[in-house]
Amino acid sequence: MAETPPGPKGEPLFGSSRTYADDPFRFISTLESAYGDVARFDMGPMDTVMLCDPAAIERVLVSESDRFRKPDFQGDALGDLLGEGLLLSEGETWERQRRLANPAFSMARLSGMADRITGHAQDRIADWQEGDVVDVEQAMTRTTLDVILDLMMGVELSEQRVQTIEEQLIPLGQRFEPDPLRFAAPEWLPMPDDAAFDSAVETLDAVLDDIIEVREGSVGTDEDGPMDFLSVLLRARDDGEQSPEQLRDEMMTMLLAGHDTTALTLTYVWFLLSENPEAERKVHEELDEVVGDERPEMDHVRELDYLEWVVQEAMRLYPPVYTIFREPTEDVELSAYPVEAGTTLMLPQWGVHRSARFYDDPGTFDPERWKPERATERPRFAYFPFGGGPRHCIGKHLAMLEAQLIVATTAKQYRLDFTGETPLELMPSLTAHPRQEMSMRVQTRD
């Protein structure tokens, strides 16, 4: 067994952090191509091991997940934003909150919400006209915000309030873009974007306070009350199981994490369909055959195989969450190398999903690679857009249902032709956003 994984030699103090910050996507791909299953590098002062071995990823996320935890390396900003919500909490707190959340995300409940998702999609495209140029990322962001506010918080906000939420996403995203100075600087050192970040958090807190105030007193009991996540938490608070701080943290996590990744998936679906007319034609043919003149609903989703493959392939090529981080709580061996407790582990969807070791012609958009007979040829964790194991994304089923219904509702009526610049460039934050405006021309289908 070798003493340490191979990897690039970085600069003094900064390690590889400046190269990573310049373009994390290229950095990850370069390391995966050069070193394969495992590579070691310094992220400033952090000793980091990147795992692109599906078997090792499965151990970290699933079979030995109790030996790994989420690292606390991003300073106080993420904690200030999301607190002890499901995304960051650990141990008994996470187990309790996950138990409370499960009914709101059950397929039994979500299946009955399909018509409401379709309704939100129809409302957002109702004013589109032939020849209009729309920012599809903004349109998808507002649609998925509508859905998460309705299905998980039980409210419908004014257009102005939704715009207020949307405007806060910019300073929040900028705060989490890779910055070599932040990697190297102590956590207490003030940085130029701190004030804008703090202001955005304060604004969103006020929005959440208003939502909670509106819903208080209307949640009923477990037997007769609504089962959106906010109602569940308000009942738990009234029973003494939930503090106001925990309630706030869960709602902030739900508001941000609950819409962003789905909006990005939809944005990349539209881009990829625009760039691949044959795949777009197959989507339209399937919709015409399965949905016809009807309103897309749950029964249709079960038959839209090709559309599901399109969404899966979009998340392979452009995974909104492009890397996951963990750290071992004890010394372990991964991919034949010893890894010390406290080492930062990077599990990059971007590197694994685009690896030629697992995918033929990995840079090509090929929805049919998700046919069952082809998909089963790959290792299980050669694809993990929602993570895996006990901490897999609780919103996985909602995200897939939402994406398919919104695409089906829109593509029944329109084609979307990308008019922006190519190749697509990505902006790294907590999620992978396109750098350019995602402007698309609306074309009414014949």
Secondary structure, 3 states (H helix, E strand, C coil): CCCCCCCCCCECCCECHHHHHHCHHHHHHHHHHHHCCEEEEEECCEEEEEECCHHHHHHHHHHCHHHEECCCCCCCHHHHHHCCCCCCCCHHHHHHHHHHHHHHHCHHHHHCCHHHHHHHHHHHHCCCCCCCEEEHHHHHHHHHHHHHHHHHHCCCCCHHHHHHHHHHHHHHHHHCCCCHHHHHCCCCCCCCCHHHHHHHHHHHHHHHHHHHHHHCCCCCCCCCCCCCHHHHHHHHHHCCCCCHHHHHHHHHHHHHHHHHHHHHHHHHHHHHHHHCHHHHHHHHHHHHHHCCCCCCCHHHHCCCHHHHHHHHHHHHHCCCCCCEEEEECCCEEECCEEECCCCEEEECHHHHHCCCCCCCCCCCCCHHHHCHHHHCCCCHHHCCCCCCHHHCCCCHHHHHHHHHHHHHHHHCCEEEEECCCCCCCEEECCCEEECCCCEEEEEECC
